[in-house]
Amino acid sequence: MGEYSKASVIKYTRKATDMTQEELSEGICEPVTISRYENGLLNPSDEKFVRLMQKMGENGNTCLFPLHCEMADLQKEMEKMLNLLERADWDEVENQKRKMEQEFQLSMDYPENRQYLKRIEVIVNYKKGRISVREAIEQLKDALYKTLKIREPEDLPIYRILRETEILIVYNLATYYEAYGDCKKALRIYHRLDQYFKREDMINDYKPRYIVYVGYSSILGLSGKYDESITICKREIEFLREKGILNYLYNFYYNIGWNVSKKIECGLEKKERIRAARCYVWMAYHLCKVYPENKKNLKIIAEFWEEINQDGRSKSQ
């Protein structure tokens, strides 16, 4: 999830709620103190921070954490859930969901908890064919409304602090709109998420960001926006390498190789550039071989590698 200084949290939440510094400070501190917080000249105490966040309608203790729970080791179980979702192991996802509900006794009094579990439920039900993509979209929009009070993901309030679950629900909505055939809406949603991640004050955790940009670069390529897709992939490769995170690089290398080969097929690149496409796909294959969070991806990359080695052209991503 994104990490912010307390000053940034106060500043952007205040702006999102259209409060002045004078309105926010009333009954808590002097207006000049709010100004000093937001300018980084003064660091608020935990008590002051919570009071200010509560006045703006947020719970200052949990503004970054997607769940309410008294047990400290929940973060490990949430990470496990993300990994199971990436592996598309839907039976294990359901088992993990039950474990989290029963062992951690997540209270349904909190909208964040209901939202988190609803997202998992919708994903599993859709992947197992229990609900249609249209039903999945409507249920995820309902889940988004639980905390953000919006139903359209394009209305995502990018100048407030978003929880990890909120970001991932918006991402899921983009993928489901794409599956529904509304690629224009999916692209608008991805663009909104891109604006959020580009905020200067954000120190991004790699997982939600990586998931969003893999999806964004893929749909850009499929929409014929090859250069935009390649630009995003190269930027995210640099970001992950700076973080020392190698296990997600292969997706972006593969997308670059696919885009370059597609440009050749469309007459937008010289045929000699197929060597570059092959190089990117080769790197993607070997990275995925070492770090396969989803074994199906290795097969897809291998098949595409054979295809572009055969005739230098691609037919499908």
Secondary structure, DSSP 8 states (H G I E B T S, - for coil): --B--HHHHHHHHHHHTT--HHHHHTTTS-HHHHHHHHTTSS---HHHHHHHHHHTT--TTSSS-S---S-TTHHHHHHHHHHHHHHT-HHHHHHHHHHHHHHS---TTSHHHHHHHHHHHHHHHHHTTSS-HHHHHHHHHHHHHHHH--S-GGG--TTS---HHHHHHHHHHHHHHHHHT-HHHHHHHHHHHHHHHT-TT-B--HHHHHHHHHHHHHHHHHTT-HHHHHHHHHHHHHHHHHHT--TTHHHHHHHHHHHHHHHHHTTSS-GGGHHHHHHHHHHHHHHHHHS-SSHHHHHHHHHHHHHHHHHS--S--
